Amino acid sequence: MDNKTIWPNGHQCAVVITVDYHDVEGTLTQYPQLEGREKSLSVWRYGTLRCVDRLLNLLEEKAVRSTWCIPSSVARNQPEHLQRILKNQYEIACSGYTHEDYSTLSIDEQISNLKLGVQELTALTGHKPKGFRTPLGQWKRGFVHALQDEDIQWSSSWRGDDVPYFHVEAPVVEIPLHYELEDDPYFAFNLSPAVPVGQSRIASYSETLENMKLDFEGFYRFGLCYVLRLHPEIIGTAGRIGLLSNLIDFMKSKSGVWFATADEVATWWQTQPVNTSDHPANVYFRQIEARNHE
């Protein structure tokens, strides 16, 4: 693959900085036993109190684009942050109406969560969101048709590649994620009760930064799409925000890096050829089709 033909204006690679802003909803979905435990929930409330602004300040200082994936309930409950995100002209993508584990929902419940989220975000922002990220869990077969019905152009919920690709059931662009490009596996931590269960950790900041730089160098070398997935309460602490600042400076030191929103990448990718027949998304679809016909 000739990477010079992938990205517009001769860019070498794409960088998409995405932020999952879930307030306390995200952790309560995963750990409902935290309900009413304000000492534990204060970890996530701190993210809304201090870290959102800290992250927005850094992104503004570095003059880089970003995409914010937000359940509409969070957007409704945090109007000042919503307005600041809009003022900076960052993209707002839908993560449903409330933060839900999609693996526990029926297809009808998933579609309802999507539609209500799109409707409320449109009313709050004045713009219909063009992107979607599953807040948690896996969507069921056929959900991508609901994305298309809501005029959603892109998703960033799956993995399976280093560059965007198309869903087989509908022409929705998938902008894939990688666990090593997320802050959560390195730093998510609460002592009692343990969050995540059995995986308590606070990784070395310097070693994490080096990991992320090495990953970027690989994505840059091969002309790929480097998608950061961040959480304000994790990356926006007083110490870790410096890690992100150093990472952005490192990426900006390279020539030909396209800092773009997910929508800008998806719009560009619509000009690219469809998936090859051996792409994992196509293989998966054929396997599901064969299983349904057994």
Beta strands, then each sheet from edge to edge (+ up, - down):
strand 1: 13-20
strand 2: 67-70
strand 3: 91-94
strand 4: 131-132
strand 5: 154-155
strand 6: 165-166
strand 7: 173-174
strand 8: 225-230
strand 9: 257-259
sheet 1: 3+ 2+ 1+ 8+
sheet 2: 3+ 2+ 1+ 9+
sheet 3: 4+ 5+ 7+ 6-
end
